[in-house]
Amino acid sequence: MQIHFSKYQGTGNDFIIADNRKGHYNHLSIEQVNKLCDRRFGIGADGLMLLNEIEGFDFEMKYFNADGKEGSMCGNGGRCMIKFAYHLNIRRDVYRFLAVDGVHEAEIDDDGTVSLKMKDVKTIRKFHNDFIVDTGSPHYIKLSNHVLDMDVYKKGYEIRNSAEFKEDGINVNFVEVLEEPGKIIVRTFERGVEDETMSCGTGVTASALVCFHNENGFNEVQVETPGGFLTVEYEKTDENRYENIWLCGPAEKVFEGVVEI
């Protein structure tokens, strides 16, 4: 079977995307997805996405991790999917699509920035001295110093495979709060990839919620990742509730092609 695909990246978080509105790729196996995402024997990517036809929405986003298994919500993936839809001539002022965690909205600004509305967050759980947040995917947030010098693979692997999280897995984020208000650095070890990625949209979002600078009301957090810069905007409505959460940043097409699997 041949797959006509496009490769996209959002701050270095890269994805294989295919137009599946006719259902040609409904039966991709775990092994096939894993091979396509392999950086030595396949195309290479952090994940694979299918754009599906669905009634009542602009499209459905189906996401698979690099290990081939169907994944939870991917923020950078969602932003890349919007650019892919735009390049398929699905043009909207405000996009409305369905993902595994529910309905999302998105916009493309005049400068090409893609802003994706994330699901509301109702709680941030304290875990020892760290935090656990679900922003469509589960995230472990560890506030740290000198994040750029850390061995993120080693430390992230240890937490992700600890007894508490080994069965279902968890994404692990190491976050440094900078002196300038509203700015943080985030590095993420992602489950399903089982390695550090250049950027993780849901991880950046979770980290930004933990690092609010206004106790209540509007917050804007600028986030540096190894792959570039993202902005998270949100309203903190009470002690444990966050609404109108938007993940904003670049999403670009890298190339397209046809592969035989």
N, C-alpha and C positions, 0 to 999 in steps of 0.2 A: 504494500500500500504506500502511495505517495502522500506526503503532507506538505501543503503550501503554507509556509509559516513566515512570521515576522519576528525579529528580535528587537525588544525595547529595553530601555533602562531608565530607572529613576534614582538619581544620585548613586549610581553604581549597582543598585539592586536590579539584576537583569532577568528577563523573562522571555520565554518562547510563547508566542500567541498565535492562535489559529482561528479562522472564521469557521464556526461550526453550525451556522444557521441552517444548513441542509442536513445536519446530523451525520456527516461522513466519518467523524472521529469519535463517535459515541462509545466505542468499545476499545479504546486504547487501554492496554494492560499496564499494570504497575511496572513490569519489566521494560516495556516500551518507553514509558514516560521517563523512567530512571536513566535509560540509555540515552535518550534525547538530551537530557539535562547534564549528562556526564561531560566534563570539560576536556577529557582526553579522547573519548571514543564516540562522542556525540556532538551536538551543537554547542552545548555548554550553557547553563543557566541556573539561577537559584530556584526556579519553578517554571511550570507550564500552565497556561491558561487557555480556556476555550470560550469564545463568545458565542452564546447560544440564543436562539430565538425564544421569546417567552411573551405570552399575551399580557398586556397591561403595563409593560415596561419597555424601555428602549432596548434592553438585552439582559441576559443573565450571564454573570461571570462565574465560571467554574474553575477553581484553582487546585493545582496539584503541587505538592512539595517536590524537591529534587529527588527524594527517595522514591518517588512514584506514587505515593499515597495521597488521597484527597486531603487537602489542608483546610485550615481555618482561614479567617479573613486576612488578606494581605493588603496593607495600605498603599505601599508603593506600586504593588501589582494593580490595584484599583485605579490609580492615577495613570499608569501606563495603558490600561485597558481603555480608558477614556480617549487617549490620544489615538489608539488603534481604531476605535469606533469612528473618530473624526476622520481618519484617513480612509475609512470605508465609506465615507460620505454620509455617515449618520451624524447629522449636524443639529445641535440643540443649544439654546441659550442656557438651559439647565437640564442636565442629564438625570435620568432616574432609572436606576438599574437594581437588579436583585443579586445578592451575594449570599454566601452560606450563613452569615449572621443577620440577614435581613435586608431592608431597603436602604439604598444610599443615593445621595444626590451629589452632583459634581458640576464644575464650571471650568471653562478654559478662558483665561484672561487674554487681553490683547497681546501681551508679551509672550504668550505660550505657556505661562504657569498654569498648572492644573491644581485646582482646589477640590478636595474630596471631603464630604461630610461623613464623619464617623458616628458610630452609635453612641448614645448617652452612656455615661458610666455612673453607676449608682453607689459604688463603694470602692475604697482603696483599703486593702487588708494589710495590717502590720504583721510582719513575719520576722520574729527576733528583732534585729535592728534594721531590717530591710522591708520591702513592700511588694505586694502582689496585686496586679491590676489586670483586668480583662478588657481589652479594647477591640474585641472581635477575635483576638488570640490572647492566650494567657502569657503574662509577662512578669518576670522577677526583676525588681529594680534595686540595684545596689549602689548607693552613693559612695563615691570613691574619689581619691586624689590621684593626680598624675595618670589619668586614664590613657593618654596617648602612649605611655611607656609600659602599659600592662601586657601580660601574656593572657589575652582574652580567651584564646582557645583553651588553655589549660584550666583557668579559673571557671570559665563558662561550662566546660565539659563536666567538671566536678559537681557543680550545682545542678545542672540538667540531669545528671545520672545519679544524683543522691537518692536515698531511699524514698524521700518525700515525693519526688517528681519522676522517678525513672520510668514508671509504667506509661503514663500519658505524655510525659515530656513537658518542658516549659522553655520559653525563650528567656535568655538571661541578658540583662542590660547593665552596663557599667556606666555610671553617670557622674560627670564632674560639673559642679555648679561654678560658673565663672564669677569673678568679682563684679563685672558689669551686670546690672539687674536684667533678668529676662533672657540670659544667654547660658546655654549648657553645651557640653560635649557628650555624645552618646556613642558607645560601641556595643554591638550586639552579637551574641552567640545564638544562632537560630536552630531550633529543633527542626527535623525534616531535612535541613541542609547539613546539620551536625558539624557546623563550623561557623566562624565569624563571617558575616556578610558585610558588604561595603555600607549598607544602610538598611534599616528595617522601619517601615512606616508605622506599623502598630506599636513597635517598641519606642520609637521617637515620641509618639503620641502619649503612651503610658508614662514615659519619663517626664514629659512636659507637664502632665497633670500632677505628678508628685512634686514638681518644682515650681508650683505657682508662686507668684510674687505679690499678687493682690488677694487678700484674704477672701473677699467676695467680689463678684462682678467680672468684668472683662479681663482676660489675661492673654498676652501674646508672648510666646517663647520662641526665640531663635535657636535653632539646634544645628550644631556642627557634627557631621558624621565623617567617616573616612572617605565617603563618596561625594560629599558636598553638603550643601546647606538646605535645611527645611524650616518651615515656620508652622507652629501649631497655635491656633486661636481657639479660645473657649470661654464659656461663662461658668464660673464657680458659683452655684446657686445656694448651696449650704455646705455643712461640714463634709459631707460625703457624696455630693451630687455635682456632676459636671455635664453641661449641655451645650448645644451648638458648637460641637467640636469639629474644627476644620484642619485638615492636613494639607499644606500648600508647598509646592515646589516644582522643579522641572521634571519632564518626562519626554524622552526622545526616542525616535526610531533609529536603530543602529544599522540593520540591513534586513533583507528578506531573501527567501530562497525556497527550494523544493528538496525534500529529503525522502529517501526510500527507507521504510522500516518493515 
